């Protein structure tokens, strides 16, 4: 081994250990993203199944919208009966969830990631008051999905609407990529270092 090769090897190994330490630190810090987790409430929205939230200084904001599908069975009711009230119940049978994550500052707003998710189990319960042409309903559902930057969000939604307006509450848990993802990245770095060492000593 020439002195130059030995120096190159030491530099290569030093760089490898440095990168490995950084990735291992990220692995230890992987966890919940606080400002995108917890309870969120939307009052009297024009669209009942959506909400937005920003971080402490509002440099980041995320938006989510939900489209639950329910298989509802309504009790028979004569719409000509002024006292008729129809009751509808049924399970949530699916649905979609979308979202966007933005970075913003001044007049700048840049989309950093988008969300794709699905709605799982849940229920619907509602009443249709024909005599007053009004209704009230309640939705509850679970959902889960992944952002395009690798973080994931799951949680529940609960929406209630009546003649006075609507209220939707959401409980979210948003986490960074699972440790296995970062561990795979660590392994890849070590593999590349091994290949580089072989090429160095050819």
C-alpha positions in Angstrom: 0.0 0.0 0.0 1.4 3.4 -1.0 1.3 6.3 1.5 -1.2 8.0 -0.7 -3.4 5.0 -0.7 -3.2 4.7 3.1 -4.2 8.4 3.4 -7.1 7.9 1.1 -8.2 4.9 3.0 -8.1 6.7 6.3 -10.1 9.6 4.9 -12.6 7.2 3.4 -13.1 5.4 6.7 -13.3 8.6 8.6 -16.0 9.9 6.3 -17.9 6.5 6.6 -17.8 6.6 10.4 -19.0 10.3 10.3 -22.0 9.5 8.0 -22.8 6.4 10.0 -22.9 8.4 13.2 -25.2 10.9 11.7 -27.6 8.3 10.4 -27.6 6.5 13.7 -28.4 9.7 15.6 -31.4 10.2 13.2 -32.4 6.6 14.0 -32.4 7.4 17.7 -34.4 10.6 17.2 -37.1 9.1 14.9 -40.5 9.6 16.5 -43.6 11.7 16.8 -43.9 15.1 15.0 -45.6 17.1 17.7 -47.2 19.9 15.8 -48.8 17.4 13.3 -50.0 15.2 16.2 -52.8 15.6 18.8 -56.3 16.9 18.7 -57.5 19.3 16.0 -61.0 20.9 15.7 -62.8 22.5 12.8 -66.0 24.6 13.5 -68.7 25.4 10.9 -66.5 24.7 7.9 -68.0 25.1 4.4 -66.5 21.6 3.9 -67.1 19.5 7.0 -64.4 17.0 6.3 -61.2 19.1 6.1 -58.9 21.2 8.3 -55.5 22.9 8.3 -53.0 23.6 11.0 -49.6 25.4 11.1 -46.6 25.0 13.5 -45.7 27.5 16.2 -44.4 30.3 13.9 -46.6 29.2 11.0 -43.6 28.6 8.7 -45.1 25.2 8.0 -48.7 24.3 7.5 -50.5 21.1 6.6 -54.0 20.6 5.2 -56.1 17.4 5.2 -59.4 16.5 3.6 -61.5 13.4 4.2 -64.1 11.7 2.0 -65.8 8.9 4.0 -68.1 6.4 2.3 -71.0 5.0 4.3 -73.6 2.3 3.6 -76.6 4.0 5.2 -80.0 2.5 5.7 -82.8 5.0 6.3 -86.1 4.2 8.1 -89.2 4.5 5.8 -90.8 7.9 5.9 -93.6 9.7 4.1 -92.1 13.1 3.0 -95.7 14.5 2.8 -96.0 13.8 6.6 -95.1 17.1 8.3 -94.1 15.2 11.4 -91.9 12.6 9.6 -88.4 12.0 10.8 -86.2 9.5 9.1 -83.4 7.8 11.0 -80.3 6.6 9.1 -77.5 4.3 10.4 -74.8 2.4 8.8 -71.1 1.5 8.7 -68.3 3.4 7.1 -67.2 1.2 4.2 -64.1 3.0 3.1 -63.1 6.4 1.6 -60.0 8.4 0.8 -57.9 11.0 2.6 -55.7 13.6 0.9 -53.4 16.3 2.2 -50.7 18.8 1.5 -47.7 20.0 3.5 -46.4 23.5 2.7 -43.5 25.7 3.7 -44.4 29.3 3.8 -42.7 32.6 4.4 -43.8 36.1 3.4 -45.4 35.7 0.0 -43.7 32.3 -0.6 -45.6 29.1 -0.2 -44.1 25.9 -1.5 -45.6 22.4 -1.4 -43.1 20.1 0.3 -45.2 16.9 0.4 -48.6 15.4 -0.3 -50.6 12.8 1.6 -52.4 9.7 0.3 -54.5 7.7 2.8 -57.6 5.6 3.2 -60.5 5.4 5.6 -61.1 2.2 7.5 -63.9 1.3 9.9 -66.4 3.7 11.3 -70.1 4.5 11.5 -72.8 7.0 10.5 -75.9 8.0 12.5 -78.2 10.7 11.3 -81.8 12.1 11.2 -83.6 13.8 8.4 -86.4 16.2 9.6 -88.7 16.5 6.6 -91.0 19.0 8.3 -88.2 21.6 8.7 -86.1 20.5 5.8 -83.2 20.0 8.1 -81.0 17.2 9.3 -78.3 16.2 11.8 -75.7 13.6 11.4 -72.6 12.1 13.1 -69.6 10.4 11.5 -66.8 8.5 13.2 -64.0 6.9 11.3 -60.4 5.7 11.4 -57.8 6.5 8.8 -54.1 6.0 7.9 -51.7 7.0 5.2 -48.3 8.2 4.1 -46.8 11.5 3.1 -44.6 11.7 0.0 -41.6 12.7 2.1 -41.8 9.4 4.1 -43.6 10.5 7.3 -46.9 8.8 8.1 -50.1 9.9 9.8 -53.0 7.8 11.3 -55.9 8.7 13.5 -59.6 9.2 13.9 -62.2 11.7 12.8 -65.5 12.6 14.5 -67.9 15.0 12.8 -71.3 16.2 14.1 -73.7 18.5 12.3 -77.1 20.0 13.2 -79.2 23.1 12.7 -76.7 25.2 14.6 -73.7 24.2 12.5 -71.0 21.6 12.3 -68.0 20.5 14.4 -65.3 18.1 13.4 -62.6 16.8 15.7 -59.6 14.8 14.6 -57.0 13.0 16.6 -53.7 12.5 14.7 -50.4 10.8 15.2 -47.7 11.7 12.8 -44.3 10.0 12.9 -41.0 10.1 11.0 -39.9 7.1 9.0 -39.7 3.8 11.0 -36.2 2.9 12.3 -36.0 0.0 9.8 -36.0 2.5 7.0 -33.0 4.4 8.4 -31.3 1.1 9.3 -31.5 0.1 5.7 -30.0 3.4 4.7 -27.1 2.8 7.2 -26.5 -0.7 5.7 -26.4 0.8 2.2 -23.8 3.4 3.2 -21.5 0.6 4.6 -22.0 -1.4 1.5 -20.9 1.6 -0.7 -17.9 2.1 1.5 -16.9 -1.5 1.1 -17.1 -1.2 -2.7 -15.1 2.0 -2.6 -12.4 0.3 -0.6 -12.1 -2.6 -3.1 -11.8 -0.2 -6.0 -9.1 1.7 -4.1 -6.9 -1.3 -3.7 -7.2 -2.7 -7.2 
